[in-house]
Amino acid sequence: MRTTVTLGILAATVGGLSAQPVLPVGGASVAPGTTVAFKYDLVSSPHPSWSGGTEDHSNLSPSTTGSWVYSTAAATPNGASFPTANLAYSSQGIYNYFLDGPGGLDIVGYTSFFGSMNCNPGYRYLKYPFTYGQSETTSANCTGDNFGTPFNRTAQVVLDGDGYGTLVMPFGTFTNVLRIKRTHSGQDLGQGINVTWLTHEYYYFKPGLNYPLLVIVDDVTNGSASDQTIMLDPSMVGVEEALANDIGMEVYPVPATDVIHVRFGASGKLMSTLTDGAGRIVWVRDLGSRAPGLYEESFDLAGLASGLYTIRITDERGGSGVKRFTVQ
């Protein structure tokens, strides 16, 4: 009866060619109204020790498709039952509820045709910020029902930034990818219910994308093993830019009015360039030399005409990151 909640809403911001990837504060949010398309395959194994090299999954050939549809929690049929949730996604009739806050992304609960679960407070899904070599352990207690039978859940989540480097996929090669291993263990107990599990989930994040390129899951529930590999559909918005660009970027607010804020991970001597919808250069700014890390810059847009603009950040080694946004 256990439901493994699998969420694909992660965004990553990474440094330049020599910097390690970083999942920034607020980087795991997919905008309500977004549908994320995935393809499902048989199990694929993560590289046991991945630290700057190449992990090759080019042999994946998924044939089954699926999607996750995101919304505000309030817009879902049972959103009122999860007053602390500010984000939800649905898949195959199951609604998963989350609290996206400054310290991380927490699971609040779920509803489905077979029952529901509520966690108060929620328990950890992801931590902000997070990078290679970092670790966090949290625990949780939840209550729920399975076809009307109440149960209590006790669980533990261990997050490890356990890999980074170049990821080879069937649709391209991506540099500066972060892998986060999420180990989820626990027990559901109720009248006639005794379920124990241990699940390892590996999430691969590329700068500039709001969802993982790849998710590998292996699970053992009550002694029974199961595996699944989930690959991002290459037609999703942002994949083409992620193939071309090494510097991860986020921009907000979108649309912008008088100022645009840019979060990025990079190192070395950096330049920023703003162009309009016709490709004309509006300005070029010298951002100076930076040590590897996560940064944020604010740019004044006063006096710009409404329309589409592109901001690009480049480093001295040829790495670049690009984001498009509109000015109202």
PEBEL-V648070 format. One line per field, one symbol per residue. ss: DSSP state (A for helix, B for strand, O for the rest). burial: + if it has 9 or more other ideal C-beta (glycine too) atoms within 8 Angstrom, else -. A space follows every 10 residues. Layout:
ss: ???
burial: ???
This chain:
ss: OOOOOOOOOO OBBOOOOOOO OBBOOOOOOO OOOOBBBBBB BOOOOOOOOB BBBBBBOOOO OOOBBBBBBB BOAAAOOOAA AOOOOOBBBB BOOBBBBBBB BOOBBBBBBB BBOOBBBBBB BBBBBBBOOB BOOOBBBBBB BBBBBBOOBB BBBBBBBBBB BBBBBBBBBO OBBBBBBBBB BBBBBBBBBB OOBBBBBBBB BBBBBBBOOO OOOBBBBBBB BOOBBBBBBB BBOOOOOOAA AAAAOOOOBB BBOOOBOOBB BBBBBBBBBB BBBBBBOOOO BBBBBBBBBB BBBBBBBBBB OOOOOOBBBB BBBBBOOOOB BBBBBBBO
burial: +--+--++++ +++++++-++ ++++-+++++ -+-+-+++++ +-++-+---+ ----+-+--+ -+--++++++ +++--+-++- ++-++-++++ +--+++++++ ---+++++++ ++--+++++- -+++++++++ ++-+-+--++ ++++++--+- ++++++++++ +-++++++++ ---+-+++++ ++++-+++-+ --+-+-++++ ++++++++++ ++++++++++ +-----+-++ ++++-+-++- +++-++++++ +----+--++ ++++++++-+ ++++++---- ------+--+ -++++-+-+- +-------++ +++++---++ +++-+++-
